[in-house]
Amino acid sequence: MIFTGKSVDALNQLRDDSHHKRERSRSIITSSWFFSLRRSGKKNKKTYYKLAKSTLDLTSSFSQLKDELGEVVAEMEAMEGGGFVADDSKPSNKAKQTSIGRKKFNMDPKKGIEYLIEHNLLAPTPEDVAQFLYKGEGLNKTAIGDYLGERHDFNERVLRAFVDLHDFTDLILVQALRQFLWSFRLPGEAQKIDRMMECFAQRYCQLNPNIFTNTDTCYVLSFAIIMLNTSLHNPSVKDKPSVEQFITMNRGINNGGDLPRELLVSLYESIKTEPFKIPEDDGNDLMHTFFNPDKEGWLWKQGGRYKSWKRRWFILNDNCLYYFEYTTDKEPRGIIPLENIQVREVQDRHKPHCFELYAAGSEFIKACKTDSEGKVVEGKHTVYRMSAATDEEKDEWIKCVRQSISHNPFYDMLAARKKKAQKTNVHSKS
């Protein structure tokens, strides 16, 4: 089982972990990896209200997810506990094992692949696993992206085999990107994206050798297209780039030379006319944020207006900090996106082991919460102060929050790659 929540009191210990531990819906704030690519300073506060409201609306579908999860757990327990006698010679048994393997994969990709290999449903080769992921039957596309992005030798070989299954021959770059990004959901970590897009660029240039002088050009232009998609179609971005700005942005990336203007214009018009489609996952996608948190636990939180302290269950994941009144709540009481904020240790007269989140400058932290009537309202905090149970817990929270604070690493990564791609012809000849 992958459920990582801790039993924190006697009541929770009496509850059935497999049915009740994580009855929460995934926040739509982090449902799209494109959202993580938006430029700082281009955000619209109203977006957070709408997104948070959408979070609450998702609870109507969670009952079905809960029932399905209960069924999955029952099937797994029956299989692993001896209630089901495996006979690999029977097609019905193989089909059932395959179904369980898919569901295991959707909850924990590594364990799902291990289960399928262990039951001789997959060969332990990168090619066979890649074919399984490429077909994607019954698989969560977020889980596929997570597995392909792992930095392990076998996973990286699977990634290369997975990319090799795509045929980009004679496709313009934007068409190839549409095909590639539809086959899985790109994860949020910059390093994972870097490996995936590097493989994509190599494959595209292999099949279309006369378009770009090197793979770095393809890599940089691919990211430029992705960012263009975000800028043109994300409602938070008010200043939409023109075609001339897009052309200027990509000057000199072709080994020091410029790409043909007509190519860049066609790419711009394609994205402007039709944005990238994000793969839609089934209900299992709702589990990922709260089933696999970066950190979770009880903290005392100071109120914004009255400065009273209330105990809240916090979950840190996907560059957001969520807090709940109880561990079994279906939706968070508040959501704090960890963007353009900092964290520091503080002393408080009333509570020990304190730390706080604070906004850069004098701005309010762009967060949202539900009030006593269930309405979504804007948080009015310039700081969020929390108190941990121990000094060690405080230090661990500060460390984890710092690691999750968004600083748009994509742009740092692209800057380095763009510099490499912009080598002058003089330098290449020397």
SVG drawing of the C-alpha trace seen along z (x, -y; Angstrom):
<svg xmlns="http://www.w3.org/2000/svg" viewBox="-23 -47 63 70">
<polyline fill="none" stroke="black" stroke-width="0.4" points="0.0,0.0 1.2,-3.5 -0.8,-5.5 1.7,-7.6 -0.5,-9.5 0.2,-8.9 -2.3,-7.9 -2.2,-11.1 -4.8,-10.3 -6.9,-7.5 -9.8,-8.2 -7.8,-8.0 -6.2,-4.7 -9.7,-3.2 -10.5,-4.3 -9.8,-2.1 -6.8,-3.7 -7.5,-2.2 -10.9,-3.9 -10.7,-7.1 -7.1,-8.2 -6.9,-10.6 -10.5,-11.6 -9.4,-14.8 -9.6,-16.1 -6.7,-17.3 -6.5,-21.1 -6.9,-22.4 -4.3,-25.0 -1.7,-22.4 -3.7,-20.3 -1.9,-21.7 1.9,-21.7 1.5,-24.7 0.4,-26.7 3.9,-26.2 5.5,-27.9 3.7,-31.3 5.9,-34.3 6.0,-35.9 4.2,-39.2 1.6,-38.2 -0.8,-36.6 -4.4,-37.5 -5.7,-37.2 -9.2,-36.2 -7.7,-33.1 -6.9,-31.7 -10.5,-32.3 -11.9,-30.5 -9.4,-27.7 -10.1,-27.2 -13.8,-27.1 -13.2,-24.5 -11.4,-22.5 -14.5,-22.4 -16.6,-21.5 -14.5,-18.4 -15.8,-16.8 -19.0,-15.7 -16.9,-13.3 -14.8,-12.1 -17.5,-9.7 -17.1,-7.6 -13.4,-7.7 -13.6,-6.5 -15.8,-3.5 -13.4,-2.7 -10.4,-2.9 -12.2,-0.6 -12.7,1.9 -9.0,1.6 -7.8,2.3 -10.2,5.2 -8.9,6.8 -5.3,6.3 -5.8,7.7 -7.6,10.7 -4.8,11.3 -1.9,10.8 -3.6,12.4 -4.4,15.7 -8.1,15.0 -7.4,15.4 -5.4,18.3 -3.3,17.2 -3.2,19.5 -1.2,17.9 -2.6,20.4 -6.2,19.0 -6.8,15.9 -9.4,14.5 -6.8,14.6 -4.2,12.9 -6.7,10.2 -7.5,9.7 -3.8,9.5 -3.2,7.0 -6.1,4.9 -4.7,4.9 -1.3,4.1 -2.6,1.1 -4.4,-0.2 -1.2,0.4 0.7,-1.6 -1.8,-4.5 -1.2,-4.7 2.5,-4.0 4.2,-3.6 7.3,-1.8 5.3,0.8 2.9,1.3 5.7,2.1 7.3,4.4 4.0,6.2 3.5,6.7 7.0,8.0 6.7,10.3 3.6,11.9 5.2,12.3 2.8,9.8 5.7,7.6 9.2,8.6 11.9,6.9 13.2,4.9 13.0,1.2 11.4,1.9 8.5,3.9 7.8,1.5 7.9,-1.4 5.4,0.3 3.1,0.9 3.3,-2.9 2.9,-3.9 -0.3,-2.0 -1.5,-3.5 -4.6,-1.3 -6.2,-2.2 -3.1,-4.1 -3.0,-7.5 -1.0,-9.8 0.3,-11.7 1.7,-8.4 3.2,-7.7 5.0,-11.1 6.2,-10.5 7.7,-7.1 9.4,-8.3 10.9,-11.2 12.6,-9.2 16.4,-9.5 17.3,-5.8 19.1,-3.9 16.2,-1.6 13.7,-4.5 15.9,-6.5 16.3,-3.6 12.5,-3.2 12.2,-6.9 14.4,-6.6 12.5,-3.5 9.2,-5.3 10.3,-8.3 11.6,-6.0 8.0,-4.7 6.9,-8.1 7.2,-8.8 7.8,-12.5 8.9,-12.1 7.9,-15.1 6.0,-16.7 6.6,-20.4 7.8,-20.9 4.5,-22.0 2.7,-19.0 5.4,-16.7 5.1,-18.4 1.3,-18.0 1.7,-14.2 4.4,-13.8 2.7,-15.8 -0.5,-14.0 1.0,-10.6 1.7,-11.5 1.4,-14.5 4.7,-16.2 5.8,-16.3 6.5,-19.6 10.2,-19.1 12.6,-21.0 15.2,-18.2 12.6,-15.7 11.3,-18.0 14.9,-18.6 15.5,-14.8 12.2,-14.3 12.6,-17.3 16.2,-16.3 15.1,-12.9 12.3,-14.5 14.7,-16.9 17.1,-14.1 14.3,-11.9 12.9,-14.8 16.3,-15.7 17.0,-12.1 13.8,-11.8 14.1,-15.2 17.8,-15.8 17.7,-18.8 15.7,-21.3 18.0,-22.3 21.8,-22.4 21.8,-20.7 19.5,-19.3 20.0,-22.3 18.2,-24.5 15.3,-22.0 15.3,-21.9 15.2,-25.7 12.6,-26.2 10.4,-23.5 10.4,-25.3 9.8,-28.6 6.6,-27.1 5.5,-25.8 6.0,-29.2 4.2,-30.8 1.3,-28.5 1.2,-29.6 1.5,-33.3 -1.2,-33.2 -3.8,-31.1 -3.3,-31.5 -5.8,-34.1 -3.4,-35.2 -1.0,-36.6 -2.4,-39.9 0.3,-41.1 0.1,-38.6 3.3,-38.4 3.1,-39.3 4.6,-37.3 7.4,-39.8 8.2,-39.3 8.3,-35.6 10.7,-35.9 12.9,-38.3 12.9,-35.8 14.4,-33.1 17.1,-35.0 20.5,-33.4 19.4,-30.0 20.4,-28.1 24.1,-27.8 24.4,-31.5 22.1,-32.0 18.4,-32.8 15.7,-30.3 13.6,-31.1 11.0,-33.7 8.3,-31.7 9.0,-28.8 8.6,-30.9 5.5,-32.6 3.8,-29.2 4.7,-28.0 3.2,-31.1 0.0,-30.9 -0.5,-27.2 -0.3,-27.8 -2.4,-30.9 -5.1,-29.1 -5.1,-25.9 -3.5,-25.6 -2.0,-22.4 -4.5,-19.9 -3.7,-18.7 -4.3,-14.9 -7.3,-14.4 -6.9,-11.7 -9.6,-9.7 -10.5,-10.1 -7.4,-8.4 -5.5,-11.6 -7.2,-13.2 -5.2,-11.0 -1.7,-12.2 -1.4,-15.4 -2.7,-14.1 -1.5,-10.4 2.1,-11.3 2.8,-14.6 6.3,-16.0 5.4,-16.5 2.4,-16.4 1.6,-16.9 -0.1,-18.9 0.9,-22.5 -0.6,-25.4 -1.6,-28.2 -2.0,-31.8 -5.1,-33.6 -4.8,-36.7 -7.3,-39.0 -7.6,-37.9 -4.2,-36.3 -5.7,-33.2 -4.0,-29.9 -5.8,-26.9 -4.5,-23.4 -4.5,-22.4 -3.4,-19.5 -0.9,-20.7 0.0,-19.0 2.9,-20.2 3.0,-19.2 3.2,-20.6 4.5,-24.0 1.5,-24.5 0.8,-24.3 -2.7,-23.1 -4.3,-23.1 -7.3,-21.2 -9.3,-21.3 -9.2,-17.5 -7.2,-14.7 -10.4,-13.3 -11.7,-16.5 -12.6,-16.3 -11.3,-19.7 -8.7,-22.1 -9.7,-25.1 -6.9,-27.1 -4.4,-27.0 -1.1,-28.9 0.8,-28.8 4.5,-28.9 5.4,-31.5 7.3,-34.7 7.4,-34.1 10.0,-33.2 10.2,-31.3 12.0,-32.1 12.3,-31.0 10.7,-33.4 10.2,-33.8 6.7,-34.1 5.7,-34.9 2.8,-32.4 4.0,-29.4 7.4,-27.6 9.1,-26.3 7.7,-28.9 8.3,-29.8 6.4,-31.9 5.9,-32.4 6.1,-36.0 5.6,-37.9 8.4,-39.7 8.0,-43.5 4.8,-44.6 2.4,-42.6 -0.2,-40.2 0.4,-36.5 -1.7,-35.4 -3.7,-32.7 -7.4,-31.7 -9.5,-30.0 -13.0,-29.1 -14.9,-31.2 -17.4,-30.0 -20.1,-29.9 -18.1,-27.9 -17.4,-30.8 -14.0,-31.1 -12.4,-34.3 -9.0,-36.0 -6.5,-35.5 -5.4,-38.8 -2.1,-37.7 1.2,-39.4 2.6,-36.5 1.5,-33.0 2.9,-32.0 3.0,-28.4 4.2,-26.5 5.6,-23.0 5.6,-20.4 9.4,-20.2 12.4,-22.1 13.3,-19.2 9.8,-19.4 10.1,-23.1 13.5,-22.7 12.1,-20.0 9.1,-22.1 11.4,-25.0 13.7,-22.8 10.8,-21.2 9.0,-24.6 12.2,-26.1 12.7,-23.3 9.1,-23.7 9.1,-27.5 8.7,-28.2 11.4,-30.2 10.7,-29.2 13.8,-27.0 12.7,-26.5 14.0,-29.9 17.4,-29.3 17.6,-26.0 16.6,-27.5 19.1,-30.4 22.0,-27.9 20.8,-25.9 20.1,-29.0 23.6,-30.2 24.9,-26.9 22.7,-27.0 23.8,-30.6 27.4,-29.6 28.7,-31.9 29.7,-30.4 33.2,-31.9 33.5,-29.9 32.3,-26.7 34.8,-27.1 37.7,-27.7"/>
</svg>
